[in-house]
Amino acid sequence: MKAGALELGHASKVTATVPQRGVNRGMSILDLFLRIIAIIATLGSAIAMGTTNETLPFFTQFIRFRAKYSDLPTFTFFVVANAIVSAYLVLSLGMSIFHIMRSRAQASRIALIFFDAAMLALLTAGASASAAIVYLAHKGNTKANWFPICQQYDSFCHRTSGSLVGSFIGIIIFILLVLFSAVALSRR
């Protein structure tokens, strides 16, 4: 009779770990999917901002005003930050695939949380600084005598605003990646 009780207890432990492994594998698949979406968002943001320029004629066709992303160091930092984050995400795809196959890996998840948090900080810094410049381009600052330029450089402002949207989507995805990795580690 005692042996039967031990077998029942043993069987309940086996069935309790199987769903947990499935949940961890599902979270690893979601991690891979989110990383692919983040690659698209950050790489698209870097390309959109890096190819942004607009030229306007002024009085004659020989005198022109030009707006390029490289005219503002903040936008250059934004492009570099998004490119670094995109490269990191491509390199981290291998670890994400490894976590699908080995859902119990802990050391590599801790490393991914650390690097994901660092990339989140870099991406947030670039997007936040660029958001301030885009806001000034749209609204200006009359106290500082900075006039809005988006009335003249409409295409330039639309592209920079669109690239910011992609970068902020990447920020949200990184927050989710860090949270999902922390949950996967806490389930062990």
C-alpha positions, 0 to 999 in steps of 0.5 A: 500500500505504501508503494502505491502511494509513492508511485502516485506521488512520483507520477504526479511529479512527472506530469507536473514538469511536462507542461512546464517544459512546454510552456518554456518551449512556447516562450522560447518560440515567442522569443524567436518570433519577437526577435525577428520582428525587432530586427525588422523594426530596428533595421527599418528604422536605421535605413529609413533615417539613414536615407532621409534627405530633402532639398528645397530650392530657394529663390533660384535653382542654384541656391538650395537648402538641404536637410540630411540626417547627418546634419544632426549628430542626434540622428547619426547616433540614432542610426548607429544605435539602431544598426548596433541593435539590429546586428545584436539581434541577428547574432542573438537569433542563434541563442534563441534557437538554442533555447527552443531546443534546450528550454532548461538552459539558464546561463545563456538566458541570464546572458541574454537578459543582460545583453537585452537590457544593454541594447534596450538602454542603447535603443532608448537613448537613441530614440529618445534623443531623436524624438526630442529633435523631431518634436522641435522640427514639428513644433519649434521653440519660439522662446529659443527662436527655433522655428518649425521646419516641417512646414518646408521639409515635409518629406524629411519630417515624415521619414524621421517620424516614421523611423522613430515609430519603428524604433519605439516598437523595438523598445517595446519588444525588448521590454517584452523579451527581458520580461519573458526571459525573466519569467522563463528563468523564474519557472525553474 
